[in-house]
Amino acid sequence: MSDPYPFPEGFRAAGVACGLKHDGRLDLALIASDRPCAAAGLFTTNRVKAAPVLYDQAILAAPDASIRAVIANTGSANACTGEDGLARTHHTVERAAQALGCAPHEVLALSTGVIGLPLELAPVERGIDDLRAQLSPDGWPAAAEAIMTTDTRPKLAGLVHPDGYTIAGIAKGAGMIAPNMATMLAVIATDAAIDRALLQQALHRATDASFNRIIVDGDMSTNDSVIALANGASGVRVTDEDALVEALRAVCVPLAQAIVRDGEGATKFVTVHVTGAPDEASARQVAQAIGTSALVKTAFYGADPNWGRIVCAAGYSGVEIQPDRMVLWLLDADQAPAIQLVDRGVPTDYDEPAAIALMQEPEWGIRLDLGLGEAYSWIWTCDLSHDYVSINGHYRT
């Protein structure tokens, strides 16, 4: 991430306070391109999907889909709102399209907030008028702020690629975060020219190595969406899938990590590495079990090297492990081995005060080797603190 942020050519963005949040914070964002974009999208795998997710999926399913803008609101997830919720999404994109001078099917919608709460249209209509007036090439920070819910800070990332094009993105998320999409929204935009099929495939691969590697609490939302737009304004055409994946990852990874670092009540950023697995899927399954365990995460919070919770989580992950082959390390902030806790399934004579001191740091990791093969996977997780309970215990009250 750089400052000032590099923003792609041909895009404008804005964020305004329209009254969806009753404390005066920014709550409505718009990102618009001055030309049609190739677009790709990935969405929640929760079977309970919000109205904007259903709408966006239908739009992007059209073989000739071409997108000019994304409008995003906070304050209401517009989920579990039935046909009325879909109608309100349609009304929102129609008003945004009218303001931009494009067709409604060229606008995608994102929502985040309380499930079951109808989206208030009067504030949205006022906000769209304000957004139109405030759209600017450097309006991305305001847009990033306007999609925040329990986030404590906006999340932006961007890069200028050596080939001469720019990619930038914004994201939100702090709670209800689990792999296979989470309670997060992200919009990634580039001024490269990219075929739509290539963009979709590259976004899928980049997301698998970023947004699908994060855990705050293990809950999965109704609204998760990652949208990628490519408008070709730079004149640079990208045809190499691997190169595009790496460029997208360079933006998606810091956004994904920022979500975990800003996890509700989080004080520790922990990378869980699982090595020695029979296959990558098994390694990921074990890593997710460890990174989701409330007992493991509370031990992380208390800086308690209670390694038994970690191997226990591996044991119930569903992977056929062999306890007498497991080796467990604490890793430092650079992910280098620091303290070995377990050797072949039994504890080592490790320095407990040193382990506690390491776990008191804001960033570190663990590595569990299963001793069953050569495959590897990882996830990024955080601790579980008193503040998480306070935030979510009073989310609506």
C-alpha positions in Angstrom: 0.0 0.0 0.0 1.3 3.4 -0.8 0.5 7.0 0.0 -0.6 8.8 -2.0 -2.6 5.8 -3.3 -2.3 5.1 -7.0 -5.8 5.2 -8.6 -6.6 3.7 -12.0 -7.3 6.0 -14.9 -10.9 6.6 -16.0 -12.5 5.9 -12.6 -14.0 8.3 -10.1 -15.2 7.6 -6.6 -17.0 9.3 -3.7 -18.4 8.6 -0.3 -21.1 10.6 1.5 -23.2 10.6 4.6 -26.8 10.3 3.6 -28.4 9.3 6.9 -28.4 5.5 6.8 -26.1 5.7 9.7 -27.6 7.9 12.4 -24.3 9.1 13.8 -23.4 11.2 10.8 -20.7 8.9 9.4 -20.2 8.3 5.7 -22.6 5.6 4.6 -23.0 5.6 0.8 -20.3 5.0 -1.7 -20.1 5.1 -5.5 -17.3 4.0 -7.9 -17.8 4.9 -11.5 -15.9 4.4 -14.8 -16.1 6.8 -17.6 -16.3 3.9 -20.0 -17.8 0.4 -19.9 -15.8 -2.2 -17.9 -15.3 -5.9 -18.2 -16.5 -7.1 -14.8 -16.1 -10.2 -12.6 -17.6 -11.1 -9.3 -17.4 -13.6 -6.5 -20.1 -13.9 -3.8 -21.0 -15.5 -0.5 -21.6 -19.2 -0.5 -24.2 -18.8 2.2 -27.5 -20.1 0.9 -29.2 -17.1 2.5 -28.2 -14.4 0.1 -29.0 -10.7 0.3 -31.0 -8.9 -2.4 -27.9 -7.1 -3.9 -26.0 -10.4 -4.2 -28.9 -12.0 -6.1 -29.2 -8.9 -8.3 -25.4 -8.7 -9.0 -25.3 -12.4 -9.8 -28.1 -12.1 -12.3 -26.5 -9.1 -14.0 -23.1 -10.8 -14.3 -24.7 -14.0 -15.6 -25.6 -12.2 -18.8 -23.0 -13.0 -21.6 -22.9 -9.4 -22.7 -22.6 -7.8 -19.2 -20.8 -4.5 -19.2 -20.5 -2.5 -16.0 -20.1 1.2 -15.5 -20.5 1.6 -11.7 -20.9 0.0 -8.2 -23.0 1.7 -5.5 -22.6 0.5 -1.9 -24.5 1.3 1.2 -24.1 0.6 4.9 -26.7 0.6 7.6 -28.8 -2.2 6.0 -27.7 -5.5 4.6 -31.0 -5.6 2.7 -31.0 -9.4 3.4 -34.0 -11.5 4.2 -36.2 -8.7 2.9 -38.0 -10.7 0.2 -39.3 -9.2 -3.1 -39.4 -5.7 -1.5 -35.7 -5.9 -0.9 -35.0 -6.8 -4.5 -37.3 -3.9 -5.5 -35.3 -1.5 -3.3 -32.0 -2.7 -4.9 -33.5 -2.2 -8.4 -34.6 1.3 -7.4 -31.2 2.1 -6.0 -29.3 1.1 -9.2 -31.9 2.9 -11.4 -31.3 6.1 -9.5 -27.6 5.7 -9.7 -27.8 4.9 -13.4 -29.9 8.0 -14.0 -27.3 10.1 -12.1 -24.5 8.7 -14.2 -26.3 8.7 -17.6 -26.0 4.9 -18.1 -28.3 2.0 -18.2 -29.5 0.3 -14.9 -28.0 -3.0 -15.9 -24.6 -1.3 -16.0 -24.7 -0.7 -12.2 -23.9 -3.2 -9.5 -25.0 -2.9 -5.9 -23.5 -3.8 -2.6 -25.0 -3.6 0.9 -23.8 -4.2 4.4 -25.4 -3.8 7.8 -28.1 -5.4 9.9 -29.9 -8.4 8.3 -33.7 -8.0 7.9 -33.6 -4.2 8.0 -35.3 -2.7 4.9 -33.0 -0.3 3.0 -34.3 3.2 3.4 -34.7 4.7 -0.1 -35.2 8.4 0.7 -31.6 8.8 2.2 -30.2 6.8 -0.7 -31.8 9.0 -3.2 -30.5 12.1 -1.5 -27.1 10.5 -1.2 -26.9 9.6 -4.9 -27.3 13.3 -5.8 -24.5 14.2 -3.5 -22.3 11.4 -4.8 -22.7 12.6 -8.4 -21.5 16.0 -7.3 -18.5 14.7 -5.4 -17.2 12.0 -7.7 -13.5 12.5 -8.3 -10.5 10.5 -9.4 -9.1 10.7 -5.9 -12.3 10.0 -4.1 -11.4 6.4 -3.2 -10.5 7.1 0.5 -14.0 8.5 1.1 -15.6 5.6 -0.7 -13.5 3.2 1.5 -14.7 5.0 4.6 -18.3 5.0 3.5 -18.5 1.2 3.4 -17.3 0.7 7.0 -19.6 -0.9 9.6 -17.7 -2.1 12.7 -14.4 -1.4 11.0 -12.2 1.0 12.9 -10.3 2.2 9.8 -10.8 2.3 6.0 -9.0 -0.3 3.9 -7.3 0.6 0.6 -4.5 -0.9 -1.5 -3.1 -0.1 -4.9 -0.1 -0.5 -7.2 1.3 0.7 -10.5 2.3 -2.4 -12.5 5.6 -2.3 -14.4 3.7 -3.0 -17.6 2.0 0.4 -17.3 -1.4 -0.1 -15.7 -2.8 0.5 -12.3 -4.9 -1.6 -9.9 -6.5 -0.2 -6.8 -9.1 -1.6 -4.3 -11.1 -0.9 -1.3 -12.6 -3.4 1.2 -14.6 -3.5 4.4 -14.9 -6.2 7.1 -14.2 -6.8 10.7 -16.7 -9.4 12.0 -18.5 -12.4 10.6 -15.4 -13.4 8.7 -14.7 -16.9 7.5 -13.2 -18.5 4.4 -15.3 -19.1 1.3 -16.2 -15.4 1.5 -16.8 -13.5 4.7 -18.8 -10.5 5.8 -16.7 -8.3 3.6 -17.2 -6.2 0.5 -14.4 -5.4 -1.9 -14.2 -3.5 -5.2 -11.0 -3.9 -7.3 -10.6 -1.7 -10.3 -7.9 -1.5 -13.0 -7.3 0.6 -16.1 -5.9 -2.5 -17.9 -7.9 -4.0 -20.8 -8.8 -7.6 -19.8 -11.1 -10.1 -21.3 -14.0 -10.8 -19.0 -13.4 -14.6 -18.8 -9.8 -14.0 -18.0 -10.7 -11.4 -15.3 -13.2 -13.8 -13.7 -10.7 -16.7 -13.6 -7.9 -14.5 -12.3 -10.1 -13.0 -9.6 -11.1 -16.5 -8.5 -7.5 -17.5 -8.1 -6.5 -14.2 -6.4 -9.4 -14.4 -4.0 -8.5 -18.0 -3.1 -5.1 -16.8 -1.9 -6.4 -13.7 -0.1 -10.1 -13.2 0.9 -10.7 -16.9 1.3 -7.8 -17.2 3.7 -9.1 -15.0 6.5 -10.9 -15.9 9.8 -12.1 -13.6 12.5 -14.9 -15.6 14.0 -15.9 -18.4 11.6 -19.3 -16.9 10.7 -20.2 -16.4 7.0 -22.4 -13.5 5.9 -25.3 -13.1 3.5 -23.7 -10.2 1.6 -20.1 -11.1 0.8 -19.0 -9.7 -2.5 -15.8 -9.1 -4.4 -16.2 -7.1 -7.6 -13.4 -6.5 -10.2 -13.7 -3.9 -13.0 -11.3 -3.4 -15.9 -11.9 -0.4 -18.2 -8.9 -0.4 -20.4 -8.2 3.3 -20.0 -4.4 2.8 -19.8 -4.3 1.2 -23.2 -2.4 -1.8 -21.8 -3.9 -5.2 -22.6 -3.3 -8.1 -20.2 -3.5 -11.6 -21.6 -1.2 -13.6 -19.2 -3.4 -15.2 -16.5 -0.6 -15.9 -14.1 0.8 -12.4 -14.3 -2.7 -11.0 -13.8 -3.3 -13.2 -10.8 -0.1 -12.0 -9.2 -1.0 -8.4 -9.8 -4.5 -8.9 -8.3 -3.0 -10.8 -5.3 -0.7 -7.9 -4.6 -3.8 -5.8 -4.0 -6.1 -8.4 -2.5 -3.7 -9.8 0.1 -3.1 -6.5 1.9 -6.8 -5.8 1.9 -7.6 -9.3 3.3 -4.9 -9.0 5.9 -6.2 -5.6 6.9 -9.6 -7.1 7.6 -8.1 -9.6 10.0 -5.9 -7.0 11.7 -9.0 -4.9 12.2 -11.1 -7.8 13.4 -13.6 -7.0 16.0 -11.8 -6.7 19.3 -8.6 -8.2 17.8 -5.2 -7.6 19.4 -3.2 -10.3 17.6 -2.6 -11.2 13.9 -1.7 -14.9 13.7 -0.7 -16.9 10.6 -1.6 -20.6 10.9 0.7 -22.8 8.7 -0.1 -26.5 8.2 2.7 -28.5 6.6 3.3 -32.2 6.0 -0.3 -32.9 4.9 -1.3 -35.5 2.4 -2.9 -32.9 0.1 -3.5 -29.1 0.1 -7.2 -29.5 0.9 -6.4 -31.5 4.1 -3.9 -28.9 5.1 -6.4 -26.1 4.6 -9.1 -28.0 6.5 -6.8 -28.4 9.5 -5.7 -24.8 9.4 -9.3 -23.6 9.3 -10.2 -25.7 12.3 -7.3 -24.3 14.3 -8.0 -20.7 13.2 -11.7 -20.9 14.0 -11.5 -22.6 17.4 -12.8 -20.3 20.1 -10.5 -22.1 22.6 -7.4 -21.6 20.4 -8.3 -17.9 19.8 -8.9 -17.1 23.4 -5.5 -18.7 24.2 -4.0 -16.4 21.6 -5.6 -13.5 23.3 -4.2 -14.5 26.7 -0.8 -15.2 25.3 -1.2 -18.7 26.7 1.0 -21.4 24.9 -1.7 -24.0 25.5 -0.6 -26.1 22.6 -3.1 -28.9 23.5 -6.0 -26.7 22.1 -4.2 -26.5 18.8 -3.6 -30.2 18.3 -7.1 -30.9 19.6 -8.5 -28.7 16.9 -6.4 -30.5 14.3 -7.8 -33.8 15.7 -11.4 -32.9 15.2 -10.9 -31.2 11.8 -12.0 -34.3 9.9 -8.6 -35.0 8.5 -7.1 -38.5 9.3 -4.1 -37.4 11.3 -1.6 -39.4 13.3 -0.9 -37.7 16.6 2.6 -39.3 17.0 3.8 -37.6 13.9 2.7 -34.0 14.7 5.3 -31.3 15.3 4.3 -27.8 16.4 6.3 -24.6 16.4 5.6 -21.0 17.5 6.9 -18.6 14.8 8.1 -15.0 15.1 6.7 -12.1 13.2 8.8 -13.0 10.2 7.2 -16.5 10.3 10.5 -18.1 11.2 10.6 -21.0 13.7 11.2 -19.6 17.2 10.0 -22.1 19.8 9.2 -25.8 19.3 6.2 -26.8 21.5 5.5 -30.4 20.4 7.7 -33.1 18.9 6.1 -36.2 17.5 2.9 -35.6 19.5 4.4 -34.9 22.9 5.5 -31.6 24.5 9.1 -30.5 24.4 10.9 -28.9 27.3 10.3 -25.5 25.9 10.8 -22.1 27.6 7.3 -21.1 28.7 8.1 -17.5 29.7 9.7 -17.0 26.2 6.6 -18.5 24.5 4.4 -16.2 26.5 6.5 -13.2 25.6 6.4 -14.1 21.9 2.6 -14.5 22.0 2.2 -11.1 23.6 3.5 -9.5 20.4 0.9 -8.2 18.0 2.0 -10.5 15.1 3.4 -14.0 15.0 2.4 -17.5 13.8 2.2 -21.2 14.4 3.3 -24.1 12.2 1.8 -27.6 12.6 3.5 -30.3 10.6 1.3 -33.4 10.3 4.1 -35.7 9.1 1.9 -37.2 6.5 3.1 -35.8 3.2 4.4 -32.7 1.4 1.3 -30.5 1.0 1.0 -27.1 2.7 -1.7 -24.5 3.4 -2.2 -21.5 5.6 -4.8 -19.0 6.9 -4.7 -15.7 8.6 -6.6 -15.4 11.9 -6.8 -13.3 15.0 -7.4 -13.7 18.7 -10.8 -13.6 20.4 -11.1 -10.9 23.1 -13.6 -9.5 25.6 -14.2 -6.6 23.1 -15.5 -9.0 20.4 -18.3 -10.1 22.8 -19.1 -6.6 23.7 -19.3 -5.4 20.1 -21.5 -8.3 19.0 -23.6 -8.5 22.2 -24.8 -5.0 21.6 -24.6 -4.8 17.8 -28.3 -3.7 17.4 -28.9 -2.4 21.0 
